Amino acid sequence: MAEDNRVKARIARRDDWKTEPMPEQHETFVLKRTFSDKEMGALRLGHIPQAMEDKWFWYTEGSTLWAHRSWTGHCIYRIDFKEDNKHIVTVNRDPEQYKCTSIEEDNVSLNKLLDWWTQTPYDHYNEWLSETYDALQKAGKV
């Protein structure tokens, strides 16, 4: 079989990147969302950052997805996937690690991230541009 130039994807694991545990200051909410088998496959594969703009490292252990900021290793989201599509999200509330304090904002932000993360292949650069634009818009700069 001929060798091609594509990089073979491998499943990301906790020890592939610097990670910090979810802090004791956290909050939970229910994420009501369905995922196709293809989308769950993309999430289970996880993601190991490849560039500075690549702001997220995520991996799964069992039915739990752990999402960490790539530069700091801070755990921002933990998603415990449920068969009834009412997934339990634990979100970081340590103000030294994560500034958001609104479940509504986290629900919107996490859904946007999941829209990006379930794409095959994942496009970290356009996700970074979208996240940057959203932050500028929230700050009244655009």
Backbone as numpy.savetxt, mean C-alpha at the origin, in Angstrom:
# Nx Ny Nz CAx CAy CAz Cx Cy Cz
14.06 -22.82 -24.30 13.21 -21.64 -24.30 14.10 -20.41 -24.30
13.79 -19.44 -25.14 14.61 -18.23 -25.26 14.45 -17.35 -24.02
15.57 -16.75 -23.61 15.57 -15.82 -22.47 15.04 -14.48 -22.95
14.17 -13.82 -22.19 13.72 -12.49 -22.57 14.23 -11.48 -21.55
13.97 -10.19 -21.82 14.51 -9.12 -21.00 13.62 -8.76 -19.82
12.49 -9.40 -19.68 11.61 -9.08 -18.56 12.20 -9.62 -17.26
12.03 -8.83 -16.21 12.46 -9.26 -14.88 11.37 -10.16 -14.32
11.77 -11.32 -13.85 10.78 -12.22 -13.26 10.38 -11.68 -11.90
9.07 -11.55 -11.70 8.55 -11.06 -10.43 8.72 -12.15 -9.38
9.03 -11.70 -8.18 9.07 -12.63 -7.07 8.23 -12.06 -5.94
7.78 -12.90 -5.07 6.91 -12.46 -3.99 7.73 -11.71 -2.95
7.26 -10.50 -2.61 7.93 -9.70 -1.59 7.67 -10.30 -0.21
8.70 -10.26 0.62 8.59 -10.74 2.00 9.02 -9.64 2.96
8.58 -9.75 4.19 8.87 -8.76 5.24 10.36 -8.41 5.28
11.23 -9.37 5.19 12.67 -9.11 5.34 13.34 -8.58 4.07
12.55 -8.28 3.04 13.11 -7.68 1.82 13.37 -6.19 1.97
12.87 -5.59 3.03 12.96 -4.13 3.18 12.96 -3.79 4.66
13.41 -2.61 4.99 13.35 -2.12 6.37 11.88 -1.92 6.73
11.45 -2.54 7.81 10.06 -2.37 8.26 10.02 -2.11 9.75
9.06 -1.30 10.12 8.77 -1.01 11.53 7.39 -1.61 11.82
7.15 -2.04 13.06 5.83 -2.58 13.38 4.77 -1.48 13.40
3.52 -1.89 13.31 2.40 -0.96 13.48 2.50 -0.42 14.90
2.47 0.91 15.07 2.60 1.46 16.43 1.36 1.18 17.27
1.52 1.35 18.57 0.39 1.15 19.47 -0.70 2.18 19.22
-0.33 3.37 18.73 -1.32 4.39 18.36 -1.83 4.05 16.97
-3.00 3.45 16.91 -3.60 3.10 15.61 -5.12 3.10 15.75
-5.75 2.99 14.62 -7.21 3.00 14.56 -7.62 1.96 13.52
-8.84 1.46 13.60 -9.30 0.49 12.60 -10.59 0.98 11.95
-10.79 0.50 10.74 -12.04 0.75 10.02 -12.29 -0.40 9.06
-13.50 -0.47 8.55 -13.87 -1.52 7.60 -13.78 -0.95 6.19
-13.06 -1.65 5.34 -12.95 -1.31 3.92 -13.86 -2.28 3.17
-14.93 -1.74 2.58 -15.87 -2.57 1.82 -15.46 -2.49 0.36
-14.86 -3.57 -0.12 -14.35 -3.58 -1.50 -14.15 -5.02 -1.93
-14.49 -5.29 -3.18 -14.22 -6.61 -3.73 -12.98 -6.53 -4.61
-12.28 -7.65 -4.68 -11.08 -7.77 -5.50 -11.22 -9.00 -6.38
-10.85 -8.85 -7.64 -10.84 -10.00 -8.54 -9.67 -10.90 -8.16
-9.66 -12.11 -8.69 -8.53 -13.01 -8.45 -7.23 -12.39 -8.96
-7.29 -11.72 -10.10 -6.10 -11.08 -10.67 -5.60 -9.95 -9.75
-6.52 -9.16 -9.22 -6.14 -8.07 -8.31 -5.53 -8.62 -7.02
-6.14 -9.67 -6.47 -5.58 -10.27 -5.25 -4.21 -10.87 -5.55
-4.03 -11.40 -6.74 -2.72 -11.94 -7.11 -1.66 -10.84 -7.13
-2.02 -9.67 -7.65 -1.09 -8.54 -7.67 -0.76 -8.09 -6.25
-1.75 -8.05 -5.39 -1.51 -7.65 -4.00 -0.67 -8.69 -3.27
-0.94 -9.97 -3.49 -0.17 -11.04 -2.83 1.28 -11.05 -3.28
1.53 -10.62 -4.50 2.90 -10.55 -5.00 3.70 -9.53 -4.20
3.01 -8.47 -3.73 3.69 -7.43 -2.98 4.49 -6.53 -3.89
5.31 -5.68 -3.27 6.11 -4.75 -4.07 7.36 -4.34 -3.32
8.50 -4.48 -3.98 9.78 -4.04 -3.45 10.17 -2.79 -4.24
10.35 -1.66 -3.58 10.65 -0.40 -4.28 11.91 -0.51 -5.15
11.86 0.18 -6.30 12.98 0.16 -7.24 13.55 1.54 -7.53
12.90 2.60 -7.05 13.34 3.96 -7.35 12.96 4.88 -6.19
13.59 6.06 -6.13 13.31 7.01 -5.05 11.83 7.44 -5.02
11.20 7.56 -6.18 9.79 7.97 -6.23 8.85 6.85 -5.78
9.37 5.69 -5.64 8.62 4.51 -5.27 8.41 4.52 -3.76
7.29 5.06 -3.31 7.11 5.40 -1.90 6.57 4.28 -1.02
6.24 3.12 -1.60 5.60 2.06 -0.83 6.31 0.72 -0.98
6.38 0.01 0.12 6.78 -1.40 0.15 5.60 -2.13 0.77
5.10 -3.17 0.11 4.04 -3.96 0.71 4.27 -5.43 0.44
3.74 -6.23 1.34 3.85 -7.67 1.25 2.65 -8.28 1.98
2.41 -9.55 1.74 1.34 -10.23 2.45 1.91 -11.39 3.26
1.26 -11.62 4.37 1.51 -12.81 5.19 0.14 -13.39 5.49
-0.11 -14.57 4.97 -1.45 -15.16 5.11 -2.46 -14.29 4.39
-3.50 -13.87 5.10 -4.54 -13.03 4.48 -4.38 -11.56 4.89
-3.15 -11.18 5.31 -2.91 -9.81 5.76 -1.89 -9.13 4.86
-2.23 -7.93 4.41 -1.31 -7.09 3.64 -0.75 -6.03 4.58
0.56 -5.86 4.55 1.26 -4.85 5.34 1.82 -3.83 4.37
1.51 -2.55 4.56 1.98 -1.47 3.69 2.85 -0.51 4.49
4.10 -0.37 4.05 5.09 0.46 4.73 5.58 1.56 3.81
5.89 2.71 4.37 6.55 3.77 3.61 7.97 3.30 3.33
8.38 3.43 2.08 9.67 2.86 1.68 10.86 3.57 2.31
10.80 4.87 2.51 11.96 5.60 3.03 12.17 5.37 4.52
11.08 5.27 5.28 11.18 5.17 6.74 10.94 3.77 7.27
10.22 2.96 6.52 9.83 1.64 7.00 8.61 1.67 7.91
8.04 2.87 8.15 6.86 2.96 9.02 5.69 2.19 8.41
5.05 1.41 9.24 3.86 0.69 8.81 2.69 1.67 8.84
2.07 1.90 7.71 0.95 2.84 7.63 -0.38 2.11 7.61
-0.48 1.03 6.84 -1.72 0.28 6.75 -1.47 -1.21 6.94
-2.41 -1.85 7.60 -2.49 -3.31 7.64 -3.91 -3.65 7.22
-4.03 -4.50 6.22 -5.36 -4.90 5.76 -5.52 -6.39 6.01
-6.52 -6.73 6.81 -6.87 -8.13 7.04 -8.04 -8.44 6.11
-7.74 -9.18 5.03 -8.75 -9.49 4.02 -9.74 -10.51 4.56
-11.02 -10.24 4.29 -12.11 -11.10 4.75 -12.91 -11.60 3.55
-13.41 -12.81 3.65 -14.17 -13.40 2.55 -15.45 -12.65 2.23
-16.02 -11.96 3.23 -17.27 -11.22 3.00 -17.02 -9.83 2.40
-15.76 -9.53 2.03 -15.36 -8.25 1.43 -15.56 -7.06 2.36
-15.57 -7.31 3.65 -15.57 -6.26 4.66 -14.24 -6.38 5.39
-13.21 -5.87 4.74 -11.83 -6.03 5.18 -11.53 -5.08 6.35
-10.77 -5.57 7.30 -10.42 -4.77 8.48 -9.08 -4.07 8.21
-9.11 -2.75 8.25 -7.91 -1.95 8.03 -7.46 -1.36 9.36
-6.20 -1.55 9.67 -5.58 -0.89 10.81 -4.69 0.19 10.23
-4.83 1.41 10.73 -4.08 2.54 10.19 -3.27 3.20 11.29
-2.06 3.58 10.96 -1.13 4.23 11.87 -1.70 5.57 12.33
-1.62 5.85 13.62 -2.05 7.14 14.15 -0.96 7.80 15.00
0.28 7.32 14.84 1.40 7.97 15.53 1.73 9.24 14.76
1.52 10.43 15.36 1.72 11.68 14.63 3.17 11.92 14.20
4.11 11.21 14.79 5.52 11.32 14.36 5.76 10.53 13.08
4.87 9.58 12.77 5.05 8.71 11.61 4.07 8.98 10.48
2.89 9.47 10.83 1.82 9.62 9.83 0.89 10.72 10.30
0.65 11.70 9.44 -0.08 12.90 9.84 -1.59 12.81 9.72
-2.10 11.94 8.89 -3.55 11.86 8.69 -4.24 11.39 9.97
-5.38 12.00 10.27 -6.15 11.63 11.46 -7.61 11.30 11.13
-7.94 11.21 9.86 -9.32 11.04 9.42 -9.52 9.68 8.74
-10.43 8.90 9.27 -10.75 7.62 8.64 -11.31 7.84 7.23
-12.10 8.88 7.06 -12.66 9.16 5.72 -11.53 9.41 4.72
-10.55 10.23 5.11 -9.41 10.50 4.21 -8.60 9.23 3.96
-8.39 8.44 5.02 -7.65 7.19 4.84 -8.38 6.23 3.92
-9.70 6.17 4.04 -10.48 5.30 3.18 -10.30 5.70 1.71
-10.37 6.99 1.43 -10.18 7.48 0.06 -8.75 7.20 -0.41
-7.76 7.56 0.42 -6.36 7.38 0.04 -6.02 5.91 -0.19
-6.47 5.05 0.73 -6.16 3.63 0.59 -6.82 3.04 -0.66
-8.05 3.44 -0.96 -8.70 2.94 -2.18 -7.94 3.38 -3.42
-7.43 4.63 -3.43 -6.62 5.08 -4.57 -5.35 4.25 -4.68
-4.70 4.01 -3.54 -3.49 3.19 -3.57 -3.80 1.79 -4.08
-4.87 1.20 -3.59 -5.24 -0.14 -4.03 -5.56 -0.18 -5.52
-6.15 0.90 -6.05 -6.38 0.97 -7.49 -5.05 0.88 -8.24
-4.02 1.56 -7.74 -2.69 1.51 -8.37 -2.03 0.15 -8.15
-2.07 -0.33 -6.91 -1.34 -1.55 -6.56 -1.89 -2.79 -7.22
-3.14 -2.76 -7.63 -3.73 -3.94 -8.28 -3.53 -3.94 -9.79
-2.92 -2.89 -10.31 -2.61 -2.86 -11.74 -1.42 -3.78 -12.01
-1.45 -4.39 -13.16 -0.34 -5.24 -13.57 0.17 -4.74 -14.91
1.38 -4.22 -14.98 2.31 -4.05 -13.87 2.00 -2.77 -13.09
2.44 -2.74 -11.84 2.27 -1.58 -10.98 3.13 -0.43 -11.51
2.56 0.76 -11.61 3.24 1.94 -12.15 3.52 2.91 -11.01
4.65 2.73 -10.33 4.96 3.55 -9.16 5.13 5.02 -9.51
5.64 5.32 -10.70 5.90 6.72 -11.05 4.59 7.50 -11.19
3.63 6.97 -11.92 2.36 7.66 -12.07 1.57 7.68 -10.77
1.73 6.67 -9.94 1.11 6.69 -8.61 1.70 7.82 -7.78
3.02 7.99 -7.85 3.70 9.07 -7.14 3.21 10.44 -7.63
3.08 10.60 -8.95 2.57 11.87 -9.49 1.15 12.14 -9.00
0.31 11.14 -9.00 -1.07 11.30 -8.55 -1.12 11.66 -7.06
-0.32 10.98 -6.25 -0.29 11.25 -4.82 0.24 12.67 -4.55
1.25 13.08 -5.29 1.82 14.42 -5.14 0.80 15.49 -5.52
0.10 15.28 -6.63 -0.94 16.22 -7.06 -2.04 16.33 -6.00
-2.48 15.17 -5.46 -3.52 15.19 -4.43 -3.07 15.98 -3.20
-1.81 15.82 -2.80 -1.28 16.55 -1.63 -1.24 18.04 -1.91
-0.81 18.43 -3.11 -0.77 19.85 -3.48 -2.17 20.43 -3.52
-3.11 19.68 -4.05 -4.50 20.14 -4.13 -5.07 20.32 -2.72
-4.80 19.38 -1.84 -5.28 19.45 -0.46 -4.70 20.69 0.25
-3.45 21.03 -0.08 -2.79 22.19 0.53 -3.18 23.50 -0.15
-4.04 23.43 -1.16 -4.49 24.65 -1.86 -3.45 25.24 -2.78
-2.52 24.43 -3.25 -1.44 24.91 -4.11 -1.75 24.76 -5.59
-2.82 24.06 -5.94 -3.22 23.94 -7.36 -4.71 24.19 -7.50
